[in-house]
Amino acid sequence: MSRLLRTDAPGSLHYGARFWTGSGSWRAWEEMDVALTDGTPHQVAWNMGRFEYLCQHPDEARAFDEFMAHFPDDRHQAVADAYDFSGAGLIADIGGNRGEALRRILTRFPEPRGLVFDRDDVVAAFPDDGRMSGRIATEAGSFFDRVPKGADVYLLMRVLHDWSDDDCRRILTHCRAAMETGTRLLICEQILEPDPARGDPFLYSVDTQMLAMFGTARERSVAEFENLLIGTRFAFQRLIPTTSSVFIIEAVAA
């Protein structure tokens, strides 16, 4: 079992073990009872929100970045393999962290360029050797304020599950404001089965982790994603499975 903690093991759990055992997560789970009265466990444990905590604890933030880049089901490669990005000139990865998804996509498709848009501290820690000889650019900012214009495809890779429905609508509204009619939006998320008797038990654990970290964050069903899109001037196109636990929800600016 210890081999799974090696960084060179297939499906390595090394990065996940470092992230899940961080103080930020464990202390929040200790306060889980407050969620029964509409409190946020992480807020009670640390007297601050999750992303403010990560800004103040850079070692744990970088462990989170590494975990997102090395998820055991290799979801970044799965997304790159499942979708045809060949017609795109510029792909904007909104909340793209260290750009691992873009690197997998651009390795498979040699023509597009990429843009990672994320918080100041994330962009400041972006690895210089990860820019693929200038094919990937970075831009700092908040998707609650704006989203860069001019991309052909906008990617939200495991972003919306961190936020409430109202916050998701704000993010999607800013995406729509940056997009021309017909521009593609790809939402890459796990899909929650509404009936726990039929769903994946692990995904309900992830849903509970979102509750512990953010209070109002959650995993969602296909119908819930469609409702978010309709209310923000997007048209749902199709649901694309990948070889990982992540699905691609393709939508266009309506």
HELIX and SHEET records of a PDB file:
HELIX    1   1 SER A    2  LEU A    5  5                                   4    
HELIX    2   2 HIS A   14  TRP A   20  1                                   7    
HELIX    3   3 SER A   23  GLU A   30  1                                   8    
HELIX    4   4 MET A   32  THR A   37  5                                   6    
HELIX    5   5 PRO A   41  TRP A   46  1                                   6    
HELIX    6   6 ARG A   50  GLN A   56  1                                   7    
HELIX    7   7 PRO A   58  ALA A   69  1                                  12    
HELIX    8   8 ARG A   75  ALA A   82  1                                   8    
HELIX    9   9 GLU A  100  ARG A  108  1                                   9    
HELIX   10  10 ASP A  120  ALA A  124  1                                   5    
HELIX   11  11 ASP A  128  GLY A  130  5                                   3    
HELIX   12  12 LEU A  160  ASP A  162  5                                   3    
HELIX   13  13 ASP A  165  ALA A  178  1                                  14    
HELIX   14  14 PRO A  201  PHE A  214  1                                  14    
HELIX   15  15 VAL A  222  ILE A  230  1                                   9    
SHEET    1   A 7 ILE A 136  ALA A 140  0                                        
SHEET    2   A 7 ARG A 113  ASP A 118  1                                        
SHEET    3   A 7 LEU A  90  ILE A  94  1                                        
SHEET    4   A 7 VAL A 153  MET A 157  1                                        
SHEET    5   A 7 ARG A 184  GLU A 189  1                                        
SHEET    6   A 7 PHE A 247  ALA A 253 -1                                        
SHEET    7   A 7 PHE A 234  PRO A 241 -1                                        
END                                                                             
